[in-house]
């Protein structure tokens, strides 16, 4: 437990203005567990769940936690937000960050590499997306990298004019 505390894990008390806070909290804890290569925290939390789950697992903990702090109505809103997400006035980096936040809510068929790459491309500003659409970019990471490069070139061109 001391090793876990030294990592200064985030605390969670309630959902505030950031509706993705529960998801981020779980992710941060899972990263801490990976670093520790231990489930010290899980062992200390386990007795609290045994009342409802005779032999609780991490997945069961997440299920109970999310059911309480991450209702279906929020998931539905976030899925709808993802489906209409575009770059708009954001930079490619800002769009990428929002895209990745909302990707967790995308239907399973949109999470594979090809679909994710195409969805990201289609949401880019037309002047960036048009340049990239003629290229055969098959990975999401490469699409993001190329979109940032095109954006930088367009800014350079605008500055030079």
GROMACS elastic network, one bead per residue, 0.5 to 0.9 nm:
[ bonds ]
;  ai    aj funct       b0    kb
    1     4     6  0.50592   500
    1     5     6  0.62367   500
    1     6     6  0.87200   500
    1    40     6  0.55880   500
    1    41     6  0.65825   500
    1    44     6  0.85141   500
    2     5     6  0.50640   500
    2     6     6  0.62386   500
    2     7     6  0.89410   500
    3     6     6  0.51677   500
    3     7     6  0.68140   500
    3    36     6  0.72648   500
    3    40     6  0.87642   500
    4     7     6  0.54745   500
    4     8     6  0.72950   500
    4     9     6  0.72607   500
    4    32     6  0.72199   500
    4    33     6  0.79117   500
    4    36     6  0.70315   500
    4    38     6  0.87962   500
    4    40     6  0.72305   500
    4    41     6  0.72580   500
    5     8     6  0.53202   500
    5     9     6  0.66141   500
    6     9     6  0.80007   500
    7    32     6  0.71034   500
    8    11     6  0.88414   500
    9    25     6  0.89264   500
    9    28     6  0.73204   500
    9    29     6  0.66959   500
    9    32     6  0.71411   500
   10    25     6  0.67598   500
   10    28     6  0.72480   500
   10    29     6  0.76117   500
   11    25     6  0.76327   500
   12    15     6  0.81498   500
   12    21     6  0.84362   500
   12    22     6  0.77106   500
   12    25     6  0.69869   500
   14    21     6  0.86835   500
   14    22     6  0.83223   500
   14    69     6  0.75875   500
   15    18     6  0.68193   500
   15    19     6  0.63658   500
   15    20     6  0.83047   500
   15    21     6  0.64331   500
   15    22     6  0.69982   500
   15    69     6  0.69525   500
   15    70     6  0.87594   500
   16    19     6  0.68753   500
   16    21     6  0.78091   500
   17    20     6  0.89119   500
   17    21     6  0.85181   500
   18    21     6  0.54449   500
   18    22     6  0.87538   500
   19    22     6  0.73541   500
   19    23     6  0.86136   500
   19    70     6  0.81362   500
   19    74     6  0.79546   500
   20    23     6  0.54435   500
   20    24     6  0.62916   500
   20    25     6  0.86724   500
   20    70     6  0.83978   500
   20   101     6  0.79406   500
   21    24     6  0.50674   500
   21    25     6  0.59766   500
   21    26     6  0.86625   500
   22    25     6  0.50507   500
   22    26     6  0.63104   500
   22    27     6  0.86437   500
   22    65     6  0.83057   500
   22    66     6  0.72720   500
   22    69     6  0.66379   500
   22    70     6  0.69030   500
   23    26     6  0.53359   500
   23    27     6  0.62701   500
   23    28     6  0.86815   500
   23    66     6  0.80430   500
   23    70     6  0.81326   500
   24    27     6  0.50283   500
   24    28     6  0.60589   500
   24    29     6  0.86123   500
   25    28     6  0.51148   500
   25    29     6  0.62464   500
   25    30     6  0.86312   500
   26    29     6  0.51555   500
   26    30     6  0.61532   500
   26    31     6  0.86494   500
   26    62     6  0.76792   500
   27    30     6  0.50861   500
   27    31     6  0.62186   500
   27    32     6  0.86727   500
   28    31     6  0.51237   500
   28    32     6  0.63006   500
   28    33     6  0.87457   500
   29    33     6  0.62279   500
   29    34     6  0.86273   500
   29    41     6  0.89512   500
   30    33     6  0.50384   500
   30    34     6  0.62340   500
   30    35     6  0.87044   500
   31    34     6  0.50076   500
   31    35     6  0.62517   500
   31    36     6  0.86638   500
   32    35     6  0.50606   500
   32    36     6  0.61887   500
   32    37     6  0.83439   500
   32    38     6  0.88166   500
   33    36     6  0.50671   500
   33    37     6  0.56869   500
   33    38     6  0.56154   500
   33    39     6  0.59714   500
   33    40     6  0.79943   500
   33    41     6  0.81389   500
   33    42     6  0.89540   500
   34    38     6  0.70978   500
   34    39     6  0.86949   500
   35    38     6  0.79518   500
   36    39     6  0.77871   500
   36    40     6  0.85734   500
   38    41     6  0.82570   500
   38    42     6  0.87589   500
   39    42     6  0.50629   500
   39    43     6  0.62290   500
   39    44     6  0.88176   500
   40    43     6  0.52052   500
   40    44     6  0.65415   500
   40    45     6  0.88404   500
   41    44     6  0.51475   500
   41    45     6  0.62174   500
   41    46     6  0.84955   500
   42    45     6  0.50383   500
   42    46     6  0.58159   500
   42    57     6  0.88439   500
   42    58     6  0.74491   500
   43    46     6  0.51843   500
   43    47     6  0.77324   500
   44    47     6  0.68918   500
   44    48     6  0.83919   500
   45    48     6  0.57477   500
   45    49     6  0.71765   500
   45    61     6  0.89957   500
   46    49     6  0.54378   500
   46    50     6  0.64312   500
   46    55     6  0.86437   500
   46    56     6  0.67598   500
   46    57     6  0.82681   500
   46    58     6  0.89675   500
   46    61     6  0.84908   500
   47    50     6  0.52005   500
   47    51     6  0.75627   500
   47    56     6  0.88135   500
   48    51     6  0.66535   500
   48    52     6  0.85507   500
   49    52     6  0.57435   500
   49    53     6  0.58445   500
   49    54     6  0.79102   500
   49    55     6  0.85099   500
   49    56     6  0.64547   500
   49    60     6  0.87776   500
   49    61     6  0.73446   500
   49    64     6  0.89458   500
   50    55     6  0.63883   500
   50    56     6  0.62447   500
   51    54     6  0.66566   500
   52    56     6  0.84211   500
   53    56     6  0.51312   500
   53    57     6  0.85134   500
   53    60     6  0.79084   500
   56    59     6  0.81712   500
   56    60     6  0.60190   500
   56    61     6  0.69976   500
   57    60     6  0.51069   500
   57    61     6  0.63259   500
   57    62     6  0.87260   500
   58    62     6  0.62229   500
   58    63     6  0.85664   500
   59    62     6  0.50639   500
   59    63     6  0.60994   500
   59    64     6  0.86924   500
   60    64     6  0.62257   500
   60    65     6  0.84660   500
   61    64     6  0.52592   500
   61    65     6  0.60168   500
   61    66     6  0.84756   500
   62    66     6  0.58356   500
   62    67     6  0.82653   500
   63    66     6  0.53002   500
   63    67     6  0.59770   500
   63    68     6  0.85847   500
   64    67     6  0.51672   500
   64    68     6  0.63087   500
   64    69     6  0.87249   500
   65    68     6  0.52951   500
   65    69     6  0.61366   500
   65    70     6  0.77045   500
   66    69     6  0.50614   500
   66    71     6  0.69892   500
   67    70     6  0.56094   500
   67    71     6  0.57043   500
   67    72     6  0.79372   500
   68    71     6  0.67352   500
   70    73     6  0.83473   500
   70    74     6  0.65680   500
   70    75     6  0.73049   500
   71    74     6  0.54946   500
   71    75     6  0.66492   500
   71    76     6  0.88988   500
   72    76     6  0.61011   500
   72    77     6  0.86353   500
   73    76     6  0.50878   500
   73    77     6  0.62870   500
   73    78     6  0.86945   500
   74    77     6  0.50981   500
   74    78     6  0.61782   500
   74    79     6  0.85662   500
   75    78     6  0.51360   500
   75    79     6  0.61045   500
   75    80     6  0.86479   500
   75   105     6  0.63048   500
   76    79     6  0.51026   500
   76    80     6  0.62672   500
   76    81     6  0.86063   500
   76   105     6  0.78124   500
   77    80     6  0.51552   500
   77    81     6  0.61474   500
   77    82     6  0.86584   500
   77   105     6  0.89690   500
   78    82     6  0.61141   500
   78    83     6  0.86127   500
   78   102     6  0.63972   500
   78   103     6  0.89926   500
   78   104     6  0.88424   500
   78   105     6  0.60650   500
   78   106     6  0.82565   500
   79    82     6  0.50751   500
   79    83     6  0.62763   500
   79   102     6  0.71261   500
   79   103     6  0.81541   500
   79   104     6  0.83906   500
   79   106     6  0.54658   500
   79   107     6  0.75790   500
   80    83     6  0.50984   500
   80    84     6  0.66747   500
   80    85     6  0.86652   500
   80   105     6  0.86101   500
   80   106     6  0.85120   500
   81    84     6  0.55461   500
   81    85     6  0.60044   500
   81   102     6  0.75652   500
   82    85     6  0.50309   500
   82    86     6  0.86731   500
   82    98     6  0.87871   500
   82    99     6  0.71202   500
   82   102     6  0.55505   500
   82   103     6  0.68311   500
   82   105     6  0.72660   500
   82   106     6  0.65872   500
   83    86     6  0.89538   500
   83   106     6  0.75378   500
   83   119     6  0.88350   500
   84   123     6  0.82884   500
   85    88     6  0.85658   500
   85    95     6  0.85657   500
   85    98     6  0.84712   500
   85    99     6  0.73608   500
   85   102     6  0.88760   500
   85   120     6  0.88954   500
   85   123     6  0.64708   500
   86    89     6  0.89830   500
   86    90     6  0.88032   500
   86    95     6  0.73526   500
   86    99     6  0.86031   500
   86   120     6  0.81158   500
   86   122     6  0.77718   500
   86   124     6  0.60688   500
   86   125     6  0.75636   500
   87    90     6  0.54679   500
   87    91     6  0.71375   500
   87    92     6  0.69063   500
   87    94     6  0.80651   500
   87    95     6  0.51906   500
   87    96     6  0.83959   500
   87   120     6  0.88661   500
   87   123     6  0.56960   500
   87   124     6  0.50602   500
   87   125     6  0.58710   500
   88    91     6  0.83460   500
   88    95     6  0.82631   500
   88   123     6  0.82219   500
   88   124     6  0.75812   500
   88   125     6  0.63892   500
   89    95     6  0.89974   500
   89   125     6  0.83218   500
   90    93     6  0.78367   500
   90    94     6  0.56452   500
   90    95     6  0.58612   500
   91    94     6  0.51368   500
   91    95     6  0.61165   500
   91    96     6  0.84574   500
   91   148     6  0.84409   500
   91   151     6  0.80307   500
   92    96     6  0.59347   500
   92    97     6  0.85590   500
   92   124     6  0.76891   500
   92   125     6  0.88784   500
   92   144     6  0.76386   500
   92   147     6  0.67012   500
   92   148     6  0.58820   500
   92   151     6  0.72643   500
   93    97     6  0.61934   500
   93    98     6  0.86840   500
   93   144     6  0.82787   500
   93   148     6  0.72831   500
   94    97     6  0.51628   500
   94    98     6  0.62902   500
   94    99     6  0.84784   500
   95    98     6  0.52039   500
   95    99     6  0.59016   500
   95   100     6  0.85269   500
   95   120     6  0.88211   500
   95   123     6  0.87084   500
   95   124     6  0.81642   500
   96   100     6  0.60830   500
   96   101     6  0.85427   500
   96   120     6  0.80027   500
   96   144     6  0.72756   500
   97   100     6  0.52275   500
   97   101     6  0.61918   500
   97   102     6  0.87036   500
   98   101     6  0.50288   500
   98   102     6  0.61911   500
   98   103     6  0.83966   500
   99   102     6  0.52983   500
   99   103     6  0.58471   500
   99   120     6  0.75092   500
  100   104     6  0.72714   500
  101   104     6  0.65005   500
  101   105     6  0.83924   500
  102   105     6  0.55501   500
  102   106     6  0.69477   500
  103   106     6  0.50746   500
  103   107     6  0.85466   500
  103   110     6  0.84098   500
  103   111     6  0.72182   500
  103   116     6  0.84480   500
  104   107     6  0.84632   500
  104   111     6  0.83362   500
  105   108     6  0.86647   500
  106   109     6  0.80394   500
  106   110     6  0.61846   500
  106   111     6  0.67576   500
  107   110     6  0.56421   500
  107   111     6  0.69932   500
  108   111     6  0.53248   500
  108   112     6  0.75535   500
  109   112     6  0.64269   500
  109   115     6  0.73701   500
  109   116     6  0.89705   500
  110   113     6  0.81689   500
  110   114     6  0.82739   500
  110   115     6  0.50662   500
  110   116     6  0.56174   500
  110   119     6  0.78418   500
  111   114     6  0.83111   500
  111   115     6  0.65026   500
  111   116     6  0.55374   500
  112   115     6  0.55935   500
  112   116     6  0.59340   500
  112   117     6  0.84617   500
  113   116     6  0.52397   500
  113   117     6  0.60250   500
  113   118     6  0.86455   500
  113   138     6  0.75739   500
  113   139     6  0.61203   500
  113   140     6  0.63112   500
  114   117     6  0.51983   500
  114   118     6  0.62519   500
  114   119     6  0.86465   500
  114   138     6  0.61937   500
  114   139     6  0.67387   500
  114   140     6  0.75626   500
  115   118     6  0.51380   500
  115   119     6  0.60333   500
  115   120     6  0.85297   500
  116   119     6  0.51688   500
  116   120     6  0.61738   500
  116   121     6  0.86153   500
  116   139     6  0.85335   500
  116   140     6  0.65716   500
  117   120     6  0.52547   500
  117   121     6  0.62193   500
  117   122     6  0.87246   500
  117   137     6  0.79504   500
  117   138     6  0.69146   500
  117   139     6  0.61240   500
  117   141     6  0.82330   500
  117   142     6  0.88183   500
  117   143     6  0.65683   500
  117   144     6  0.84686   500
  118   121     6  0.50457   500
  118   122     6  0.61146   500
  118   123     6  0.86584   500
  118   133     6  0.89592   500
  118   137     6  0.89717   500
  118   138     6  0.86026   500
  118   140     6  0.82740   500
  118   143     6  0.88326   500
  119   122     6  0.52158   500
  119   123     6  0.63562   500
  119   124     6  0.89732   500
  120   123     6  0.52826   500
  120   124     6  0.66006   500
  120   140     6  0.78289   500
  120   143     6  0.79376   500
  120   144     6  0.80673   500
  121   124     6  0.54039   500
  121   125     6  0.87765   500
  121   128     6  0.85617   500
  121   129     6  0.57026   500
  121   130     6  0.88700   500
  121   132     6  0.74166   500
  121   133     6  0.73164   500
  121   143     6  0.72230   500
  121   144     6  0.84572   500
  121   147     6  0.82971   500
  122   125     6  0.82770   500
  122   126     6  0.83936   500
  122   129     6  0.64984   500
  122   133     6  0.84849   500
  123   126     6  0.83556   500
  123   129     6  0.76651   500
  124   127     6  0.81272   500
  124   128     6  0.62388   500
  124   129     6  0.51848   500
  124   130     6  0.87436   500
  124   147     6  0.80814   500
  125   128     6  0.54347   500
  125   129     6  0.59064   500
  125   130     6  0.83447   500
  126   129     6  0.50102   500
  126   130     6  0.56548   500
  126   131     6  0.84472   500
  127   130     6  0.55336   500
  127   131     6  0.67231   500
  127   150     6  0.89499   500
  127   151     6  0.88733   500
  127   154     6  0.88012   500
  128   131     6  0.54706   500
  128   132     6  0.64993   500
  128   133     6  0.87203   500
  128   147     6  0.64547   500
  128   148     6  0.89493   500
  128   150     6  0.62668   500
  128   151     6  0.66744   500
  128   154     6  0.85622   500
  129   132     6  0.51159   500
  129   133     6  0.58475   500
  129   134     6  0.89631   500
  129   147     6  0.76695   500
  130   133     6  0.52397   500
  130   134     6  0.71060   500
  131   134     6  0.62214   500
  131   135     6  0.75583   500
  131   147     6  0.88653   500
  131   150     6  0.78894   500
  132   135     6  0.53328   500
  132   136     6  0.80491   500
  132   137     6  0.77984   500
  132   143     6  0.78422   500
  132   146     6  0.75084   500
  132   147     6  0.72728   500
  132   150     6  0.84220   500
  133   136     6  0.73922   500
  133   137     6  0.82624   500
  134   137     6  0.88826   500
  137   140     6  0.79747   500
  137   142     6  0.67223   500
  137   143     6  0.60876   500
  137   146     6  0.88770   500
  138   141     6  0.89568   500
  138   142     6  0.75183   500
  138   143     6  0.75893   500
  139   142     6  0.53700   500
  139   143     6  0.62617   500
  139   144     6  0.87671   500
  140   143     6  0.50168   500
  140   144     6  0.61913   500
  140   145     6  0.85714   500
  141   144     6  0.52396   500
  141   145     6  0.61812   500
  141   146     6  0.86514   500
  142   146     6  0.60380   500
  142   147     6  0.84428   500
  143   146     6  0.51858   500
  143   147     6  0.60232   500
  143   148     6  0.86042   500
  144   147     6  0.50851   500
  144   148     6  0.62422   500
  144   149     6  0.86551   500
  145   148     6  0.52487   500
  145   149     6  0.63079   500
  145   150     6  0.87999   500
  146   150     6  0.61493   500
  146   151     6  0.84987   500
  147   150     6  0.51602   500
  147   151     6  0.60917   500
  147   152     6  0.85935   500
  148   151     6  0.50331   500
  148   152     6  0.61453   500
  148   153     6  0.86527   500
  149   152     6  0.51167   500
  149   153     6  0.62431   500
  149   154     6  0.86579   500
  150   153     6  0.50709   500
  150   154     6  0.61377   500
  150   155     6  0.86197   500
  151   154     6  0.51466   500
  151   155     6  0.62681   500
  151   156     6  0.86848   500
  152   155     6  0.51168   500
  152   156     6  0.62050   500
  152   157     6  0.86289   500
  153   156     6  0.50046   500
  153   157     6  0.61193   500
  153   158     6  0.85852   500
  154   157     6  0.50368   500
  154   158     6  0.61540   500
  154   159     6  0.85890   500
  155   158     6  0.50452   500
  155   159     6  0.60852   500
  155   160     6  0.85519   500
  156   159     6  0.50970   500
  156   160     6  0.61244   500
  156   161     6  0.86809   500
  157   160     6  0.51365   500
  157   161     6  0.62912   500
  158   161     6  0.52621   500
